[in-house]
């Protein structure tokens, strides 16, 4: 799992802007310090979106490898039935 949360480093402590949800105690973290003179909010948002995409793809692979998948034909039939779509 990959979760990005903004915060501020002050007096030797990091204060989060928001409390991360679904995070267990003693979860490993990586801290990246940003140069305040070179912060580009658009680039930061793009990086976060990229990391979230990579995490989503990894989750999909994990589910596939653990057998939590089903044939595409079953999914198509279910959607056709659910939304009354003729084949």
Chimera marker file (.cmm) of the C-alpha trace (Angstrom):
<marker_set name="trace">
<marker id="1" x="0.000" y="0.000" z="0.000" r="1" g="1" b="0" radius="0.5"/>
<marker id="2" x="1.153" y="3.508" z="-0.722" r="1" g="1" b="0" radius="0.5"/>
<marker id="3" x="-0.377" y="6.540" z="0.997" r="1" g="1" b="0" radius="0.5"/>
<marker id="4" x="0.869" y="10.111" z="0.661" r="1" g="1" b="0" radius="0.5"/>
<marker id="5" x="0.110" y="12.626" z="3.400" r="1" g="1" b="0" radius="0.5"/>
<marker id="6" x="1.381" y="16.205" z="3.523" r="1" g="1" b="0" radius="0.5"/>
<marker id="7" x="2.833" y="17.665" z="6.682" r="1" g="1" b="0" radius="0.5"/>
<marker id="8" x="5.288" y="20.132" z="8.150" r="1" g="1" b="0" radius="0.5"/>
<marker id="9" x="8.612" y="19.479" z="9.868" r="1" g="1" b="0" radius="0.5"/>
<marker id="10" x="9.083" y="21.760" z="12.868" r="1" g="1" b="0" radius="0.5"/>
<marker id="11" x="11.208" y="21.508" z="16.010" r="1" g="1" b="0" radius="0.5"/>
<marker id="12" x="12.337" y="17.962" z="15.198" r="1" g="1" b="0" radius="0.5"/>
<marker id="13" x="8.790" y="16.662" z="14.680" r="1" g="1" b="0" radius="0.5"/>
<marker id="14" x="6.576" y="16.065" z="11.684" r="1" g="1" b="0" radius="0.5"/>
<marker id="15" x="2.997" y="17.286" z="11.970" r="1" g="1" b="0" radius="0.5"/>
<marker id="16" x="0.572" y="15.825" z="9.440" r="1" g="1" b="0" radius="0.5"/>
<marker id="17" x="-1.923" y="18.071" z="7.670" r="1" g="1" b="0" radius="0.5"/>
<marker id="18" x="-4.386" y="15.197" z="7.948" r="1" g="1" b="0" radius="0.5"/>
<marker id="19" x="-4.483" y="11.970" z="9.934" r="1" g="1" b="0" radius="0.5"/>
<marker id="20" x="-3.844" y="9.032" z="7.586" r="1" g="1" b="0" radius="0.5"/>
<marker id="21" x="-6.709" y="6.524" z="7.575" r="1" g="1" b="0" radius="0.5"/>
<marker id="22" x="-6.270" y="2.754" z="7.671" r="1" g="1" b="0" radius="0.5"/>
<marker id="23" x="-2.658" y="2.969" z="8.818" r="1" g="1" b="0" radius="0.5"/>
<marker id="24" x="-1.495" y="0.573" z="11.528" r="1" g="1" b="0" radius="0.5"/>
<marker id="25" x="0.935" y="1.471" z="14.273" r="1" g="1" b="0" radius="0.5"/>
<marker id="26" x="4.582" y="0.918" z="13.427" r="1" g="1" b="0" radius="0.5"/>
<marker id="27" x="4.007" y="1.144" z="9.679" r="1" g="1" b="0" radius="0.5"/>
<marker id="28" x="7.221" y="2.001" z="7.845" r="1" g="1" b="0" radius="0.5"/>
<marker id="29" x="7.351" y="5.423" z="6.204" r="1" g="1" b="0" radius="0.5"/>
<marker id="30" x="9.586" y="7.336" z="3.826" r="1" g="1" b="0" radius="0.5"/>
<marker id="31" x="10.005" y="11.037" z="4.499" r="1" g="1" b="0" radius="0.5"/>
<marker id="32" x="10.891" y="13.433" z="1.667" r="1" g="1" b="0" radius="0.5"/>
<marker id="33" x="11.896" y="16.989" z="2.504" r="1" g="1" b="0" radius="0.5"/>
<marker id="34" x="10.927" y="19.501" z="-0.180" r="1" g="1" b="0" radius="0.5"/>
<marker id="35" x="12.974" y="22.595" z="-0.929" r="1" g="1" b="0" radius="0.5"/>
<marker id="36" x="10.513" y="25.443" z="-0.238" r="1" g="1" b="0" radius="0.5"/>
<marker id="37" x="12.135" y="27.581" z="-2.943" r="1" g="1" b="0" radius="0.5"/>
<marker id="38" x="11.577" y="24.948" z="-5.635" r="1" g="1" b="0" radius="0.5"/>
<marker id="39" x="8.102" y="23.626" z="-4.872" r="1" g="1" b="0" radius="0.5"/>
<marker id="40" x="5.884" y="23.255" z="-7.910" r="1" g="1" b="0" radius="0.5"/>
<marker id="41" x="2.421" y="22.215" z="-6.668" r="1" g="1" b="0" radius="0.5"/>
<marker id="42" x="1.434" y="20.892" z="-10.101" r="1" g="1" b="0" radius="0.5"/>
<marker id="43" x="4.496" y="18.651" z="-10.309" r="1" g="1" b="0" radius="0.5"/>
<marker id="44" x="3.962" y="17.416" z="-6.746" r="1" g="1" b="0" radius="0.5"/>
<marker id="45" x="0.324" y="16.540" z="-7.524" r="1" g="1" b="0" radius="0.5"/>
<marker id="46" x="1.427" y="14.732" z="-10.694" r="1" g="1" b="0" radius="0.5"/>
<marker id="47" x="4.011" y="12.762" z="-8.708" r="1" g="1" b="0" radius="0.5"/>
<marker id="48" x="1.427" y="11.803" z="-6.079" r="1" g="1" b="0" radius="0.5"/>
<marker id="49" x="-1.020" y="10.698" z="-8.781" r="1" g="1" b="0" radius="0.5"/>
<marker id="50" x="1.729" y="8.661" z="-10.446" r="1" g="1" b="0" radius="0.5"/>
<marker id="51" x="2.622" y="6.949" z="-7.167" r="1" g="1" b="0" radius="0.5"/>
<marker id="52" x="-1.057" y="6.215" z="-6.451" r="1" g="1" b="0" radius="0.5"/>
<marker id="53" x="-1.410" y="4.724" z="-9.946" r="1" g="1" b="0" radius="0.5"/>
<marker id="54" x="1.617" y="2.485" z="-9.392" r="1" g="1" b="0" radius="0.5"/>
<marker id="55" x="0.180" y="1.396" z="-6.027" r="1" g="1" b="0" radius="0.5"/>
<marker id="56" x="-3.176" y="0.591" z="-7.665" r="1" g="1" b="0" radius="0.5"/>
<marker id="57" x="-1.505" y="-1.479" z="-10.361" r="1" g="1" b="0" radius="0.5"/>
<marker id="58" x="0.506" y="-3.330" z="-7.708" r="1" g="1" b="0" radius="0.5"/>
<marker id="59" x="-2.691" y="-4.030" z="-5.770" r="1" g="1" b="0" radius="0.5"/>
<marker id="60" x="-4.239" y="-5.450" z="-8.939" r="1" g="1" b="0" radius="0.5"/>
<marker id="61" x="-1.248" y="-7.735" z="-9.474" r="1" g="1" b="0" radius="0.5"/>
<marker id="62" x="-1.377" y="-8.831" z="-5.827" r="1" g="1" b="0" radius="0.5"/>
<marker id="63" x="-5.077" y="-9.698" z="-6.157" r="1" g="1" b="0" radius="0.5"/>
<marker id="64" x="-4.474" y="-11.528" z="-9.428" r="1" g="1" b="0" radius="0.5"/>
<marker id="65" x="-1.568" y="-13.512" z="-7.967" r="1" g="1" b="0" radius="0.5"/>
<marker id="66" x="-3.590" y="-14.461" z="-4.881" r="1" g="1" b="0" radius="0.5"/>
<marker id="67" x="-6.440" y="-15.829" z="-7.001" r="1" g="1" b="0" radius="0.5"/>
<marker id="68" x="-8.858" y="-12.941" z="-6.432" r="1" g="1" b="0" radius="0.5"/>
<marker id="69" x="-9.810" y="-12.722" z="-10.094" r="1" g="1" b="0" radius="0.5"/>
<marker id="70" x="-12.435" y="-14.119" z="-12.419" r="1" g="1" b="0" radius="0.5"/>
<marker id="71" x="-12.767" y="-14.632" z="-16.155" r="1" g="1" b="0" radius="0.5"/>
<marker id="72" x="-13.590" y="-11.521" z="-18.193" r="1" g="1" b="0" radius="0.5"/>
<marker id="73" x="-16.552" y="-13.286" z="-19.780" r="1" g="1" b="0" radius="0.5"/>
<marker id="74" x="-18.147" y="-13.722" z="-16.328" r="1" g="1" b="0" radius="0.5"/>
<marker id="75" x="-17.716" y="-10.007" z="-15.607" r="1" g="1" b="0" radius="0.5"/>
<marker id="76" x="-19.217" y="-9.020" z="-18.971" r="1" g="1" b="0" radius="0.5"/>
<marker id="77" x="-22.232" y="-11.264" z="-18.428" r="1" g="1" b="0" radius="0.5"/>
<marker id="78" x="-22.761" y="-9.847" z="-14.948" r="1" g="1" b="0" radius="0.5"/>
<marker id="79" x="-22.648" y="-6.246" z="-16.237" r="1" g="1" b="0" radius="0.5"/>
<marker id="80" x="-24.985" y="-7.066" z="-19.117" r="1" g="1" b="0" radius="0.5"/>
<marker id="81" x="-27.456" y="-8.597" z="-16.693" r="1" g="1" b="0" radius="0.5"/>
<marker id="82" x="-27.084" y="-5.850" z="-14.082" r="1" g="1" b="0" radius="0.5"/>
<marker id="83" x="-27.558" y="-2.993" z="-16.566" r="1" g="1" b="0" radius="0.5"/>
<marker id="84" x="-29.955" y="-4.807" z="-18.925" r="1" g="1" b="0" radius="0.5"/>
<marker id="85" x="-27.548" y="-4.693" z="-21.861" r="1" g="1" b="0" radius="0.5"/>
<marker id="86" x="-28.167" y="-7.093" z="-24.722" r="1" g="1" b="0" radius="0.5"/>
<marker id="87" x="-25.197" y="-9.004" z="-26.049" r="1" g="1" b="0" radius="0.5"/>
<link id1="1" id2="2" r="1" g="1" b="0" radius="0.2"/>
<link id1="2" id2="3" r="1" g="1" b="0" radius="0.2"/>
<link id1="3" id2="4" r="1" g="1" b="0" radius="0.2"/>
<link id1="4" id2="5" r="1" g="1" b="0" radius="0.2"/>
<link id1="5" id2="6" r="1" g="1" b="0" radius="0.2"/>
<link id1="6" id2="7" r="1" g="1" b="0" radius="0.2"/>
<link id1="7" id2="8" r="1" g="1" b="0" radius="0.2"/>
<link id1="8" id2="9" r="1" g="1" b="0" radius="0.2"/>
<link id1="9" id2="10" r="1" g="1" b="0" radius="0.2"/>
<link id1="10" id2="11" r="1" g="1" b="0" radius="0.2"/>
<link id1="11" id2="12" r="1" g="1" b="0" radius="0.2"/>
<link id1="12" id2="13" r="1" g="1" b="0" radius="0.2"/>
<link id1="13" id2="14" r="1" g="1" b="0" radius="0.2"/>
<link id1="14" id2="15" r="1" g="1" b="0" radius="0.2"/>
<link id1="15" id2="16" r="1" g="1" b="0" radius="0.2"/>
<link id1="16" id2="17" r="1" g="1" b="0" radius="0.2"/>
<link id1="17" id2="18" r="1" g="1" b="0" radius="0.2"/>
<link id1="18" id2="19" r="1" g="1" b="0" radius="0.2"/>
<link id1="19" id2="20" r="1" g="1" b="0" radius="0.2"/>
<link id1="20" id2="21" r="1" g="1" b="0" radius="0.2"/>
<link id1="21" id2="22" r="1" g="1" b="0" radius="0.2"/>
<link id1="22" id2="23" r="1" g="1" b="0" radius="0.2"/>
<link id1="23" id2="24" r="1" g="1" b="0" radius="0.2"/>
<link id1="24" id2="25" r="1" g="1" b="0" radius="0.2"/>
<link id1="25" id2="26" r="1" g="1" b="0" radius="0.2"/>
<link id1="26" id2="27" r="1" g="1" b="0" radius="0.2"/>
<link id1="27" id2="28" r="1" g="1" b="0" radius="0.2"/>
<link id1="28" id2="29" r="1" g="1" b="0" radius="0.2"/>
<link id1="29" id2="30" r="1" g="1" b="0" radius="0.2"/>
<link id1="30" id2="31" r="1" g="1" b="0" radius="0.2"/>
<link id1="31" id2="32" r="1" g="1" b="0" radius="0.2"/>
<link id1="32" id2="33" r="1" g="1" b="0" radius="0.2"/>
<link id1="33" id2="34" r="1" g="1" b="0" radius="0.2"/>
<link id1="34" id2="35" r="1" g="1" b="0" radius="0.2"/>
<link id1="35" id2="36" r="1" g="1" b="0" radius="0.2"/>
<link id1="36" id2="37" r="1" g="1" b="0" radius="0.2"/>
<link id1="37" id2="38" r="1" g="1" b="0" radius="0.2"/>
<link id1="38" id2="39" r="1" g="1" b="0" radius="0.2"/>
<link id1="39" id2="40" r="1" g="1" b="0" radius="0.2"/>
<link id1="40" id2="41" r="1" g="1" b="0" radius="0.2"/>
<link id1="41" id2="42" r="1" g="1" b="0" radius="0.2"/>
<link id1="42" id2="43" r="1" g="1" b="0" radius="0.2"/>
<link id1="43" id2="44" r="1" g="1" b="0" radius="0.2"/>
<link id1="44" id2="45" r="1" g="1" b="0" radius="0.2"/>
<link id1="45" id2="46" r="1" g="1" b="0" radius="0.2"/>
<link id1="46" id2="47" r="1" g="1" b="0" radius="0.2"/>
<link id1="47" id2="48" r="1" g="1" b="0" radius="0.2"/>
<link id1="48" id2="49" r="1" g="1" b="0" radius="0.2"/>
<link id1="49" id2="50" r="1" g="1" b="0" radius="0.2"/>
<link id1="50" id2="51" r="1" g="1" b="0" radius="0.2"/>
<link id1="51" id2="52" r="1" g="1" b="0" radius="0.2"/>
<link id1="52" id2="53" r="1" g="1" b="0" radius="0.2"/>
<link id1="53" id2="54" r="1" g="1" b="0" radius="0.2"/>
<link id1="54" id2="55" r="1" g="1" b="0" radius="0.2"/>
<link id1="55" id2="56" r="1" g="1" b="0" radius="0.2"/>
<link id1="56" id2="57" r="1" g="1" b="0" radius="0.2"/>
<link id1="57" id2="58" r="1" g="1" b="0" radius="0.2"/>
<link id1="58" id2="59" r="1" g="1" b="0" radius="0.2"/>
<link id1="59" id2="60" r="1" g="1" b="0" radius="0.2"/>
<link id1="60" id2="61" r="1" g="1" b="0" radius="0.2"/>
<link id1="61" id2="62" r="1" g="1" b="0" radius="0.2"/>
<link id1="62" id2="63" r="1" g="1" b="0" radius="0.2"/>
<link id1="63" id2="64" r="1" g="1" b="0" radius="0.2"/>
<link id1="64" id2="65" r="1" g="1" b="0" radius="0.2"/>
<link id1="65" id2="66" r="1" g="1" b="0" radius="0.2"/>
<link id1="66" id2="67" r="1" g="1" b="0" radius="0.2"/>
<link id1="67" id2="68" r="1" g="1" b="0" radius="0.2"/>
<link id1="68" id2="69" r="1" g="1" b="0" radius="0.2"/>
<link id1="69" id2="70" r="1" g="1" b="0" radius="0.2"/>
<link id1="70" id2="71" r="1" g="1" b="0" radius="0.2"/>
<link id1="71" id2="72" r="1" g="1" b="0" radius="0.2"/>
<link id1="72" id2="73" r="1" g="1" b="0" radius="0.2"/>
<link id1="73" id2="74" r="1" g="1" b="0" radius="0.2"/>
<link id1="74" id2="75" r="1" g="1" b="0" radius="0.2"/>
<link id1="75" id2="76" r="1" g="1" b="0" radius="0.2"/>
<link id1="76" id2="77" r="1" g="1" b="0" radius="0.2"/>
<link id1="77" id2="78" r="1" g="1" b="0" radius="0.2"/>
<link id1="78" id2="79" r="1" g="1" b="0" radius="0.2"/>
<link id1="79" id2="80" r="1" g="1" b="0" radius="0.2"/>
<link id1="80" id2="81" r="1" g="1" b="0" radius="0.2"/>
<link id1="81" id2="82" r="1" g="1" b="0" radius="0.2"/>
<link id1="82" id2="83" r="1" g="1" b="0" radius="0.2"/>
<link id1="83" id2="84" r="1" g="1" b="0" radius="0.2"/>
<link id1="84" id2="85" r="1" g="1" b="0" radius="0.2"/>
<link id1="85" id2="86" r="1" g="1" b="0" radius="0.2"/>
<link id1="86" id2="87" r="1" g="1" b="0" radius="0.2"/>
</marker_set>
